[in-house]
């Protein structure tokens, strides 16, 4: 987790399109204030545990990216320990929450956004007497900084390891480690799969998002334009039915129905289901 005390140690390597930023919030399935309202019982299989921890990790970082400190706090154990290789340790939920309130987003327009590096996440079960009592999730992520009117810039990368504990029927984070901070690698652009504008027209139409209502898709030369609530996202083909957003870990997979027509779009963020758009 990147803390504001060290915003200048990383080289600024990249900029992100404003329209992508404006659109980012629409694709997520989970809303921070609603998390953990239903306690999660003991996990009965490693596969179920993997899905559970992946979703909880996804929700936690979405709260982080929205500057929703209250939402983040719902995931934290009271006596947590947080270790940062640059800013030092913090003990207790209240200490970390206060640090986040002061540093995550400020009135001057400074804010951080975290993005997992695709393919880096690993989850391991913690067991006692063959029963799962916890899990460790680890991986790599990059951080973007927005400050004033200069727009968002890629700032740095780090590794993280979080210990989740099943406490009184719900999952909470008990130990958080943030380390190996350094300059972020440049994004490697995926190759664009060649589909003609005529071939892209089969994807055109109006779709219904689980989050924001109606969304429109239109062919635009070698890409698709996805419009919602006044914003635009550019989708580039990665295959016959798969699309991606440049410099983002967001993927769009079009699904067909029985008659072969397009039925909907599965949206994933770093491999985790984020939303589903149903063709109208």
N, C-alpha and C positions, 0 to 999 in steps of 0.2 A: 504494500500500500504506500503510495507516494504522499509525503507530508510537505506542507508548504514551506517549511523552514529551509528547504533546499531547492528552490525553483530554478536556480540558475546553473546548476552543475551539469545539466545535460545540453548538448548542442541541439539547436532548432533545425530540424532536418526536412520538414515537410509541412505543407498546408493542406487543409481540407475544404472542399467546396461548401459554401454556405448553404446551398440547397439541401445537401446531404444532412447537415446538422439540423436544419429545420424539420426534416422528415424523420429523424432517428427515433423520436419518442413514440411514433404511431405503431411501431411494429411489435411492441412487447405485450405478452400475454398477461403478465402479472402486474398489479398495481401495489405499490409499496405499503400503504396503510392497511391492506387486507391480509398481509402475510401472517402465517402462523396463528390465525384465529382458530383453526381446527388443529388440535394436537395430533402429532404423528406418532402412531404406536410403534412398538418394536419391529424392526425389519426382519423378515423371514427368509430373505435370500440376498445374495450379493448383487444380483441384477436389480432388484427393487431398491436396494441401498444406493446403488450407483445413480439410478434415476432420481431418487429423492434428494441426494446431496447435490447433484448437478442442478436441479431446479432451485434449491435453496441458495446455492452459490450464485446462480443467475439473478435471483430476486434481490439478494444482498447488494450486488454490484449495480443493479438498476437503481436502487435507492441512492447509492453513492453517486451515480452519474446525474441524478436528479436533485442532488443536494438535500435529500430527504434524510436528515440525521435521525429524526424520530423513527422513521421506517427502519433504518439501519440498526437502531438500538434494540429492536425486537428480536434480533438474531444473536444478541450478545449475552453471555453468561455474566452474572454479577461480579464474580471474582476472576474475570478473564485476565490473561497476561498477553501483552503485545510487545513484540521485539522488532525494532527497526535498525538496520545496519548503519544508518546515518543519523537519525534523530534520537536513538536510544530507546529504552524500554518505558512502558506505561503499565501500571497495575490498576485493575478495577475498571468496570464498565463506565462509571461516571467520569473517570479521567480521560478515557478515549473519546467519549461522547463530547466532552468539553473541548477537546483538541479539534475534533471534527467541526464543531460549531464555529470555532474561531478561524479555521484554516481551509475548509473545503471550498466554500464559496464566500465571497466578500461583496460588500456594497459597491466597491469600485469596479465591478465587472470581472473580477478574477474568479475563475472556476476550473476544476479539474474534471477530466473524463477518462475513465479506464476502459481498456479493451483487451480481452484475452487474446493471446496468440493461438490461432487455430491449430488444433492437434497437440497442444502442450499439456492439456489437463489430464491428470491421473488421480484416481480415487482408490483408496485402500481401506478395507474393513478393519475394525478393531474389535476383537472378540475376547470373551471370558467364558470358560466352560462351553465353548462353541456357540455362544449367544452374542450377537452384535450389541455393543454398548456405545460405539463411536465410529468415526471414520476420519481419515486424513485426505484432504484434497490439496493437490499441489499443481503448480504450473507456472507459466510465464505470462506477463502482460505488459502492455505499453500504456503510457499516459499522455494525454493531450492537455494543453493549457490554452484557455481563452482569457485574454486580458485586454480590457478596453475595447477599442475598435479594430485591433489588428487581425482579428479572426483567430481560429483555432490552429495551433501548431503542435506537431509531434515533439514531445519533450524528452522522454526517457523510457527505459524498460527496467523490469525487475522480475525476480522470482518470488513466489509466495508459497507458504504451506499453512493450512488452517486445520486445526483439530476440532471436529464437531462431536458433541457429546449428547446422547439421548438423556435428557433430564426431566423427570416427572412427566413423561409422555410427549415431550416435544424436543426438537433439535435446537441446540444453541452452540455458538462458537466459544470454545474455551481457551485455546491458545492460538495466537496469530503471529506468524513470522513473515517479515518482508525484508528481502536481502538481494544481494548481487545487483544493486542499482547501477545503472550506467547509461551511456548514450543508446538511443533506440535505433535499431536497424531500419534502413529504408524498406518500405513495403515493396515486395516483388509483385509486379502486376501480373495477373493471370492472363494467359493468352485468350483472345476473343475468338470464339468459335464462329466460323463464317455462316451466317444466315442472311439471305437477302431480305430487303424490306417487304417484298411480297410474301416471303415465308414467315415473316414476323406478324403478319396481319391476322393469323389464326389466333393469336393471343389477345387481340384487341377486345375491348368490351368493358363493362362495368362489373365490379366485384364488391362484395360486402365484407368488410373487415370485422373481426370479433371485437376490435377496440374502438374504431373511430367511424364506423359506418361505411358509406359508399366510397369506393376507390375506382379510378378509371385508368385503363392501360391503353396506350396507343403506340403504334410502330413509328420509329423515327430513324430513317436510314438504316444503320447497322445495330440499332439498340431499341429498347422500349422506354417510353416515358410513363412513369407511374405518378399520377396526380392525386393528392388528397389534401383537403383543408387548405387549399391555396399554395401548397408546396409541391415540389417536383423531385423525383428520384430517378436517376438514369440506371437502367438495368442492361447489362451487357451479357450476351449469350456465352455460357461455358460449355454448352452441349445442346442437343436437340430440344430439351425441355428444362434445362438448368440455366439460371442467370445469376449474376453477381453484381455487387456494387464496388466500384474501384476503391481501393484503400480501406475497405471495410471487411469484417468477418461475417457479413450478412449474405445468405444465399436464398434464392427463390426457385422453387421447383414446381412447375405446372403439372397438374394431374388431369387425366382424361376420365370421362365417364363411359358407360357401356357403348354408346354410339360413336365413340372416338373423338367427341368434341371436348374442348377444355372445360373442366368442371370446377377447378379451383387452384389456388396457389398455396403451397406450404412455405412458410418463412422461418428460417432458422438463423440464430445468432450464435456463432462459434459452436455450431453443432447442436444447439439446444432449441427446441421448438419455441418460437416467439409469437406467431400468429398464424391464422389460416384465413385466406380470402376466398369466399365462395362466389362462383360466377353467377351473375344475375341473368 
